[in-house]
Amino acid sequence: MRERLSMDRDWRFHLGDPVQAKESSHKAVYGLAKAGGIRGPAGMEWNDNEWDTVQLPHDWSYQQPLDRENGVPDFGYYPRGIGWYRKKFKLDPADQGKQLLLEFDGIATHAAVYFNGSILERNFCGYTSFTVDITDRAYFGDQPNLLVVKVDATVSEGWWYEGAGIYRHVWLTKTAPVHIAHRGIWVNPIRQEAGRWLTNVETTIRNETEAAVEYQLISRVEQADGNIVAEELASGSCAAGQSLAVTQDLPIEHPALWDVDAPHLYKLYSILVVNGEELDTAVTNYGYRTIRICPDTGFYLNDRPLKIKGTCNHQDHAGVGVALPDGIQEYRIRRLKEMGSNAYRCAHHNPAPELLDACDRLGMLVMNENRNFDSSREGLRQLENMVTRDRNHPSVVFYSLFNEEPLQGTPIGRKMVKRMIRAVKKLDPTRPILGAMHGGVMEDEGAADVTDIVGFNYMNGGYDKFREKHPNQPIIGSETVSAFSTRGNYISDDSRQIFDSYDREKASWGNSVRESWKTINTRDFVMGTFVWTGFDYRGEPTPYEWPSVSTHFGIMDTCGFAKDSYYLYQAFWRDEPVLHIVGHWNWPGREGRQVKIMAHTNCDEVALYLNDVLIDRQPIDIYEQYEWDVVYEPGTLRMEGYKGGQLVKAAEIQTADEAHTVRVETQKLALSGDGRDAMAVNVYAVDGQGRFVPTEQCKMSFSIKGSGVILGVGNGDPNCHEPDYAAERSLFNGCCQLIVQSKVVEEDIVLTIEGDGLQPASHVIPVQPVEELPFVPSVDERYINNWLITQEIAAERPDPNVMIHPTDMNSWEMVDVSFGALQMLRGASGYVTYRNQAPISDVEKSGRPYLWFHSISGDIEIYVDGRLQLRQFLPWPENLEVPLLGAELKDQITISVLIGITSDMYSPGIQGSVSIRTK
Ligand code: GAL
């Protein structure tokens, strides 16, 4: 049966390229060229005991200090570089014969994957998921497997913070030789007449055996309450070594539709039976929904016109870089939903699978974007990878092929786009395809009219002209706005590189929130908007450079704290009354001077009171909003919002006293005690009466007791240079955030928060018992493999320490001792010599190192660098401990094992793995 195990735990990590001795002898070069022959940090013998131990997802970039001198503003001045990861793990002997597939969800940026001494895969896009089949190369039982990933993040693909390392999950899937292929299920529900649907399912069966098999495939649909609502059986024969696509149509009546407000999901169980045995079961989440686009009236979901109210986002978050725990993906999508957003553009790359899961669960439409505009074989591979990975997600409704490409308006761009469209449609003809263009839309020989939709990035003065020319080509604002604001700040100050929050600061190519939404919302033929951006992100600190290290574009900051425009979008996008006061009321020293105050509201009239005195009452044009200059006096500023003359909403801000302590708000009530669950913990400065203090900037420090760890911290200040990988942080305009993750123990977390001059606060986060996700543990032992053995059995006792000539590849043979006894030694008499070379670290030298033979037999003499270490006669295979004389060891030792054998011995020789251990 199928098993899917997490490979996230306990990797050894080294930042940079480890220094390795150059081996240039013929023997070394010859050996390196062989399968399994890799040496150095990708090889079994390499000593990683002094490397760090890290957990995935892991991003090393944001954990490094900012580097103004060598750093790139686009990457937020974080160093990138090269990193190595190693994980040694054992497989159960019962796994022999299974198919073993590693899945890497995402590595930034170029990755080389080595397994047991061979390079098995290279991946060239930091945003695509890829697999590595290790079936042929795996060891079972005592001999551990070695998985090594070299990550080269000196290469970049974007102009934003991309992170560095294995920053998404890794999985190991074990299946029977006859199984459902990886990504072998495509569910495509098709609506029929009168509430009837056909659930079209294509299942690819893979037969890795050497004989044809008769299979039965059961596809079973379960609705959310576990009831089975459809089931079909298909049977047939799958030829040896072949894949077979089986198509089934499962009828279902009146399914609960997947919609943005009610995202109903169904589960498809695909059960593969061969000879009466259930060999594989795969589960796929999917939904029933229709999508349609119209050049005149835009986007339809389930036949309902739906204006796309979307945001563009990169993937990093405060405290964790791009290595987001699943809980933080969920947090971000929830924050956007609360704003009234219904769509998410994965700018400019494929997202983590868990982000799409969150969008499926929470009802968020997705524009899934391809990273590289490239119609070459590699480019198409990356594009197809997006489609086959993501086409079962009901949330995914658009595929975007590119973003702002210089070739977009040219005949070359047109040809590339056509080829790329063909590749996508072959795999999924159901989703409209677009390119996000920032020019070239009016060119006859460009890409604009060969895509299903034309994406306009900015250029919103061009919608009408384009429509005149192409009345049948649907339009979407694939990227809009690019306004600047700094959370909680109300005075733009160029010298401090901060912006006010009155919706008037914007990039020269951008628009204010109000202008942009008015242009789009008053045109039915514009399908909707994707605002740049939902969240601030590291890098691209436009229009500034250092000391700004992250953007000013976000509707929320890097932590997900709302800037004022968040409420403007709520006013535009939500139905219930929204009334928000833009500004704060803590201006000591400004008494008697004017302070700008603004309303963000969808009410049609607003009354403004200062200390219970009516100052003004104004009708509100939703696209204009309203602002006042109010003479400051401490106290309470209150707004009342009216609709049709009725008071429907009130809001107030108060002058706070000095900060006294903090208020803590957690993303959810408890964490699951699985060592993976994580949440955002938001910290707000409050005065003695519990009022928020919007001007407090003091340094906070955090400590944690119980089953949790602090993964990182942030405060949303685009100019802050304090480390995120820390347990302390300054408040920025009253707020900061910690990301807390559970451990696999069920003990509540007690978080203590202290700030300079503040009353400490503590907060309890309950940790709930849950079943731990099955995972593959790492082993730490250092194994030496790839022994040389003399080809001939010598009749006379040879010199065990004889020098092997560097050009001699043929009088010694390489053997993998972990496979057990060598047949050639059975029944023979004489002497064989084994030889190996292994590095020894300083830690090992200063401990009490010894060699550990898991199984060895014969008349044994063991030498290290020519010195006899142990002599022993073992008539039967046994394990053997051989102490090494620590102080005299060199960095690299030569081990010689001479074994005298006689024909009556049952099984002489080294016949199990050998490791170096310390006491
Ligand atoms: C766009 C681009 C985005 C971002 C944005 C900033 O041109 O697609 O990635 O750079 O500008 O305004």
Boltz pocket constraint, residues with backbone or C-beta under 6 A from the ligand:
constraints:
  - pocket:
      binder: B
      contacts: [[A, 403], [A, 404], [A, 438], [A, 457], [A, 479], [A, 482], [A, 507], [A, 532], [A, 540], [A, 542]]
      max_distance: 6.0
